Amino acid sequence: MIAQAGEHDLDPKIATAPWDGTQLVLGQRMLQMVTHLEQHKGQLFYYLKLQGKPVNTGHLWGAS
């Protein structure tokens, strides 16, 4: 999506998200979405851990 938007559009373009009507610069909005997904990744990890699934911190942080 960054390549599609183009580096030159990350600063001047304004973007809103369906869940948040606040207008942010496109680059800030994309960064916010990435950090938001990190939260969901952590939630999924702990959910799987509590279910007794064979996950470890390597699965959470991308190390094998």
N, C-alpha and C positions, 0 to 999 in steps of 0.2 A: 504494500500500500504506500510505503514511503516513496518507492521508485515511481509508482503511478502518480502520486501527488506532485512529485518533483521537489527537489531540495529548495527551489526558489519559492515554493508555495507554503512551506512550513511556518514561515514567520508572518506574512501579510494576511493570509486567509483566515477567516473566523469559522469556527465549527461548533456545533452543539451536538449533544448526544441525546438519543431518545429518552434516557433515564434522567437526564440533567439538562434543563433548558438554558443553563448558564453558557454564555458565549465565551469561548477561549480561542486563543491563537491555535491553529491546526497542530503545530508541533507540540504545544503543551497538552492539547486534548489527546494526541496519540500517546504521549508519555503517561498521562493519567490512565489511559485504557490498559497499557502494559502493566503498570503497577497494580491496577485493579485485578487483572488476570493472575498476578502473583498471589494475591489473597485467595482466589479460588483454588489455585494449585495447592496451597497450604491446607485449605479446608478439605479438599479431596484426599490429600495424603493422610491427614489425621482420621478422616472417616474410614478409609481403607485399613489403616492401622488398627482402629478400634474394632473393625470387623474381623480382625485376625488374618488379613491378607499379607502375603510375604513381601512387604515393601520396607525399604530402609532409607536412610538419609541420602544415599546415592541416587535413588529414584526421585527424591524431592529436588535435589540440587544438580542433577544431570551427570553425576560421576558414576562410573560403573564399578 
